[in-house]
Amino acid sequence: MMKLLHEISEELELGHAVQVKKKVLAAIEEGTSPDQILKEGLLRGLDHIGKQFRESEVGIPEVLLAARAMNTGIRVLKPFYDKTKEPRGKICVGTVQGD
């Protein structure tokens, strides 16, 4: 299972959206939780590409490809999160008048 999550992370870093989708589906079939796929696969890869960008090891095109691959993986996981329709909390947004 950890190998598959590592592969998801690597494919995301490379911007391979089709491979990310296949590997996320394979992880789900193996019984990996959507939270674990998100945290240990997708977010880990995105975090790594972000560090590479900050250190000028990759450019904007690579970051955009990774973001597209991330969106592909999220679309696969989204139905698993939509099953819980219970509200998790409230958000209040506001500004100070005259700011």
QUIGI-V592711 format. One record per residue. RES is the residue in three letters. D_CENTER is the distance of its C-alpha to the mean C-alpha in whole Angstrom. Layout:
RES_D_CENTER / RES_D_CENTER
This chain:
MET_17 / MET_16 / LYS_17 / LEU_14 / LEU_11 / HIS_13 / GLU_13 / ILE_9 / SER_9 / GLU_12 / GLU_11 / LEU_8 / GLU_11 / LEU_13 / GLY_12 / HIS_13 / ALA_11 / VAL_14 / GLN_13 / VAL_10 / LYS_11 / LYS_14 / LYS_13 / VAL_10 / LEU_14 / ALA_16 / ALA_14 / ILE_14 / GLU_18 / GLU_19 / GLY_18 / THR_15 / SER_14 / PRO_11 / ASP_10 / GLN_11 / ILE_8 / LEU_5 / LYS_7 / GLU_9 / GLY_7 / LEU_4 / LEU_5 / ARG_8 / GLY_8 / LEU_7 / ASP_9 / HIS_12 / ILE_12 / GLY_12 / LYS_15 / GLN_17 / PHE_17 / ARG_19 / GLU_21 / SER_22 / GLU_21 / VAL_19 / GLY_19 / ILE_18 / PRO_17 / GLU_15 / VAL_13 / LEU_13 / LEU_12 / ALA_9 / ALA_8 / ARG_10 / ALA_8 / MET_4 / ASN_7 / THR_8 / GLY_6 / ILE_6 / ARG_10 / VAL_10 / LEU_9 / LYS_11 / PRO_14 / PHE_14 / TYR_13 / ASP_16 / LYS_19 / THR_19 / LYS_21 / GLU_23 / PRO_22 / ARG_21 / GLY_23 / LYS_24 / ILE_23 / CYS_26 / VAL_26 / GLY_29 / THR_31 / VAL_34 / GLN_37 / GLY_38 / ASP_35
